[in-house]
Amino acid sequence: MNRITHTIETARQNQHKLLSIFITAGYPHLELTVPLVLEAAKNGADMIEIGIPFSDPLADGPTIQQSSQVALEQGITLTQIFDLVSDIRRQSPVPLILMGYINPILQFGYKEFLAKAAEIGVDGLIVPDLPPEEAGELKSLCQQFSLSNIFLISPNTPSERIRYIGELSTDFVYCVSVTGVTGARKGINPNLLKFLRHVRELITKPFLVGFGIATPEDAQNISRHCDGVIVGSAFIDLIRNNANKSELELLTSVAKYIRNLKSSISGVTDGY
């Protein structure tokens, strides 16, 4: 049982909603990635997605694209990202998910990439541009190395494909709240709750909702209809807006934001 499995099972047993946070590796500086992850985990993040910067991030909106570009301009490499993950793992048991596009993984080597990820303490993998129908080798190797593979569904995913992805994903399904790319948005799409009820009817695995969740109010309202929420662009925005401050001030802002998000979903019950 890896850390993702244990975290999700514990949350379900205790009827707790999960908070997953996305951070771009190497943003705003290489030296800040580990402190930012540790601060998020210490203040209530149940899982951390670490984004692998890529030059053509199809699923990412302007905020995460910009953070990836900054990291790439500073020379971030997969080897450095693996070193960051190793450092995090030495200091925290928080579940870690690598989120990256297929090209860098293929260039590194499928098996070599997953073997290294498992060795340094990664728990799961999200590859947004790998169609589930073409993910047989990924799933097989993830099983071999005890890594969770997590696939995405969106409001325009057909019912049969939702069922298929629900079966294919290891521990949970990443449910995209809107069509389009990542990015914080104002308010909740009125069709979202209908979509989430539909997903709940079709799959038995837990699912977390991401894309567009920015505020504690968003997190609270959406968490009533799923097993947890994923916050990415809003977290990157927070980092960017505080990047010129001291490290202590930045981490203090992060701690407050994560605590507010976690507090907003504590005690939330299903609203079906």
N, C-alpha and C positions, 0 to 999 in steps of 0.2 A: 504494500500500500504506500503510494507516494504522498507527499505533503498536500497536494491538491485534493486527492481522494479523502484524506483524513480531515482536512479543513471543511470540505463540503458535507461529509457525513456528520461531523460534529455540529455544524450549523443547522442541519436538518433535524437532528435529534433534539436540539435545544430551541428550534423554531426561530433561529436568528437569520437575518438577512446579511448577505455578503457584500463587502466593499472591495472592489479591485481598482487599482490605480495604474495608469499607463505613464511611463516616463521614457523619453528618448535617450538612449545611451550617449553619453558625451555632451549633453546639453545642460546648461549653457557652457560648461567646461568639463573636461574629462574628470578633473579632481572632485567635482561636486556630485557626480552620479551616485557614488556609494553613500555619502552623507544624506542625500535627498531620499534615497530608498530606505535607509535605516530610520530616518525621521518619520516617513510615512508609515512604515511598519510599526514603529513604536507607538504611534498615536491612533492606530485603529484600522489601518489597511490590512485586509485579510489575505490578499494576494497582490503581487506586483507583476505587471507586464512590462518587460524591457524591450523597447523598440530598437531594431537594428536599422540604422540610417541607410537609406537607399536613394539613388538619384532619380528614380521614377516611381514614387509611391502612389500607385493608382487609387488606393482606398482612403488616402489621407487628405484632409482638408488643408487650408493655408497655414494654420497654426503649426500642425505637426510637420508639414512639408518644410516650413521655415526652420524649425528646430533641427530637422534632419540635415538641411543644407548647412547650417552653422556647424554641426558636428562633423560633417564630411569635409568642410573647408578647414577644420582644425586637424584633419588627418585621422579621424577615428577608423579603426580597423576591427575585424572580427576577433583577432588575437587580443586586442585591448579589451573588447567587450567580454570575452571569456575571462580575462584577468579581473575585470570589475565584478563579474558574477561570483568568481571564486572568493573575492574579498568580502562580498556581501554574505555569502554562505558561511564563511568563518565566523561571522558576527551575528547572524540572525537565522532562525528556522522558517522565516516567512516563505510561502510558496512562490516560486519564480517561474514566469512564463516568458519565453522568448517569442517576440512577434516580428517576423521578417518576411521579406519577399523571396520568391523561389530562386532567382538568379544567383545571389550571393551564396545561398546554400548549395546549389548545384556546383558552383565554382569551387567551393571548399570540399565538396564531396558529400553526398547524402549520408552515407554510413559514418564517415569520419566526423561530420558535423554533429550527428546525433550521439555518437559515442563520446565525443568531447563534452557535449552538453550534459549528458548523464554523469560523466566523471566529475564535473565541477559543481554539480548540485542543482542543475535546472530540473524543473518538474514537468513542464509542458511546452507545447509549441503551437503557434498560430501562424499559418501561411495564407494570407488573405487572397493571393492570386493563384492559388493551387485549387483547381476544381475538385470537389470531393470524388467525382467519378474517376479522376486520374491520380488519386492519392493512395492507391494500394500499397506501393512500396513504402511510402511514408508511414502508413498505419502499421505495417509489418515491422518496420525498424523501430518505431515507437514502442511497440509491444516488447520487442527484443530488449530494449534498453529501459523499460519501465517508465516511459514518458507518456504523459497525456497528450493526445492530439485533439485540438479544439477547432471546430468548423463554424462558419457563420451562416446565419439565415437572415433574410430581410423581409419587409412587408410585401415584396413582390415575388417571394419564393413560393412555388406551387405546393399544395398540401402534400403530395406524394414525396416531393423532394425534402420537405421539412421532416417527414417521417424517416426518410433515408439518412439525412444528416443527424437526426436524433440518435439513430442506431450507430452511425459511424463514429461520432464523437465519443471520447473516452469517459470523461467525468462531467462535463457540462457543455452546453451549446451557447455560443456567442450570438445573441439576438440583437441585430441592428435595428434601432428604433425608427430609422427613416431610410428612404432610398437616397443614394448619393454618398458623399464622402464624410469623413469625420469633421467635427467642429461644434463648438458650443452654440446652442440656439436658445431663443427666448420662448419659454413656455413649452407645453407638451402638445404634440400633434394629436388632434381629437380622434384620429383613427387608430392611434397607438394601442389604446386599451382593448379595442376590439381585436386587433392583431394578436396581442399577448394572450387573450383568452383563447383564441384559435390555436396558438402554439401549445398552450397548456393542454388542450384537448388531444393534440396529435402526438406529443412526445412524453415519455416518462422520466427522462433525465432532467436534472436541474438546468435552468437556463438563466444567464445573466444578461442584462440589457445595457448596451453602450451606444455611443454616438449621440451627442447633443445634450448630455446631462451635465449641468454646470453648477447648480445651486443645491443647498441642502433641501430646499422645497421640492426641486425636481427629483432628487434621490428618494425622498420620502414618498412622494406620490407614485412614482414608478415602481418602487420596491414592493408595494402592496400587490403587484400583479406579476411578480417574478421571484427568483431566488436571490437576486442581488443586482447591484449596479456596477458599471464600469465607467470611470471618469478619466478622460485623457486630455482633450484639448483645453478644457478649463484649468486643469492642473498645469499644463505647459504654459498657458497664459499667466497663471500666478507666478510661475518661475521667471518668465520673461519680464513681468512687471516689477519684480524684485531683484533682478539679476545685478543691478548696479549697487545694491546695498551690501552690507557686510554679510559674510556667511552666517553669522549668528542671527541677524535680522531676517535673512531669507529662510532659514530653518524654522525660526519662530513663526513666520507667516504660514509656512507649510504645515507645521504642527497644528496651528489654530484651524486652518481650513480642513484638514483631515479629521480632526476631532469633531468639528461641526457637521461634516458629512456623516460620520459614523453615528453621532448622537441622533441625527435626523432619522436614521433607519432602525435604531434600537427600539425594540418593542413593537415594531410594525407587524401587523398581522395581515394575512392574505385578504384582498378586497374583492374576491370573485363573487 
